[in-house]
Amino acid sequence: MVARDDFETLGLPRAYLLDISVLEQRFRDLSRSVHPDRHASAPAADRRLAAEHAMALNESYRRLRSPMTRALSLLAIAGRPLAETDRAEPALLMEIMSLREEVESARAEKRDTAPTLSAVDTLIQAKEAVLARVFDGTQWPVDPSALQDAYRAGVSLKYLFRLQEELETSDENL
């Protein structure tokens, strides 16, 4: 099964680093053209097509707004989809465990957790740089070796974004 190309749906170039304001403007412009009010007097088949197109636009927009689902979309389009069961490399899992322990220790000792959150942000930025290098301005199909690098970065980001969210949420609840 070929993955839906969310970038094509929204008329945007395939890229990991997207200008969100451009994405939002493009979505608004395209959404206006398929809005139900514009097709109220159209035949039923045209109204149905407009509704389907509006749903596709909404789904693509939602996926491309999030860095993680944007990475998933690019990987799927490139033929290397990420599965929920894909696991990170042991070294990353150990690093995540260490970062969690560091945060728990800082909280127990009433120390600032910002340095640990900053370390997580740095890891995320490094993985995002890999995705940008592989996908931004790249000719398709993507080089298999580069695609494997992007896949590993995507797996890592899955874990790192989850860790970032957990740490930020737990800091807000303190």
Sequence and secondary structure as in RCSB ss.txt:
>XXXX:A:sequence
MVARDDFETLGLPRAYLLDISVLEQRFRDLSRSVHPDRHASAPAADRRLAAEHAMALNESYRRLRSPMTRALSLL
AIAGRPLAETDRAEPALLMEIMSLREEVESARAEKRDTAPTLSAVDTLIQAKEAVLARVFDGTQWPVDPSALQDA
YRAGVSLKYLFRLQEELETSDENL
>XXXX:A:secstr
     HHHHTT    SS  HHHHHHHHHHHHHHH GGGGTTS HHHHHHHHHHHHHHHHHHHHHHSHHHHHHHHH
HHTT    TT    HHHHHHHHHHHHHHHHHHHTT   HHHHHHHHHHHHHHHHHHHHHHTT  SS  HHHHHHH
HHHHHHHHHHHHHHHHHHHHHHT 
